[in-house]
Amino acid sequence: MQERIQEILNEAKEKIAQAATPEDVEQLRVGFLGKKGKITDIFKMMGKLDKEEKKTIGPAANKVKNEVDALINEKMAELKEKAKQARFKMESIDVTEPGKGYKVGVKHPLTITMEEVSRIFMSMGYSIAEGPQVETVFNVFDGLNSPPNHPSRDLTDTFYITEDTVLRPHTSSVQVRTLKTKKPPIKVISPGRCFRCDTPDATHSPMFHQIEGLVVDEGITMADLKGTLDSMAKQLFGSNTRTKFRPHHFPFTEPSAEMDVSCFVCGGKGCRVCGGNGWIEILGCGMVHPNVLEVGDIDTEKYTGFAFGMGVERIAMLKYGVSDIRLFYENDKRFIEQFK
Ligand code: DAH
């Protein structure tokens, strides 16, 4: 019996020394001191011993039990401390390390331009109307009084999704949507993305942006159109800017015009930016054709309106002196960051 006790003690010492985790130690505690543990078994067998044996085995077993218990506690404390130190090390923060720098982004020059134009019109009481980029053929052509043989309806000019849906070639479709849903007085602008089957070059892109405008009310005349767009031009390009309206044709306006602004680089004398003639073409406009107003069941005897549409890229290129439209879409930070 004495030998057995000694054996158990040796085994316990060896295994405790080898234990690597608190869980290992806990298992050893169960294995030696638990209900069915090896040392507990010794105590269970004591009943079968005679008096003399009990006298020696009892204290010996107790001593081993206490010793193993102490070793286990000691080992447990040591391993827990080790784990704690390891965690501290892992979770510690070096407050002297340099911080991570966050780069603040900048607005895209086209966004800046659209926001600037929008702000000018909002200050004149316009609200913003939006429409989808995938549009019905009715909203981009028929509703805008475009005849069935109009060249822009060609498959080579406009991207068709199905026979009667397209990627909108202009934002004028928002005019139709607005007229169908709102009653006069109407005063909206609509900035957005447009698409045309153009091969990209320095001045063309199959995807570009426009800002559309629409005003419908009683007594609206060409004078309102001219005053509004002249005021916009002065706010956008400088208070010395002059405007000029040239007759033009659009199916959805009658009469129609194109507006030029005096060159804001040379002031009208003629330079590289204005191609030498002192004027720069900025937008198309006109008095809304009665056929268009009728799409919205608007009484054309009572109401009249004007509309305009301008290319955002063109304005941004002129304002910022950008010579190639493709620069806007390349996402080169060195380009975009110049417009902060
Ligand atoms: N939709 C025309 C274009 O894409 C621009 C335009 C011209 C819009 C005259 C208008 C307008 O609203 O009245 O070239």
Residues whose N, C-alpha, C, O or C-beta is under 5 A from the ligand:
A	BS01	DAH	P169 H170 S172 G213 F250 T253 G284 C285 G286 A307 F308 G309
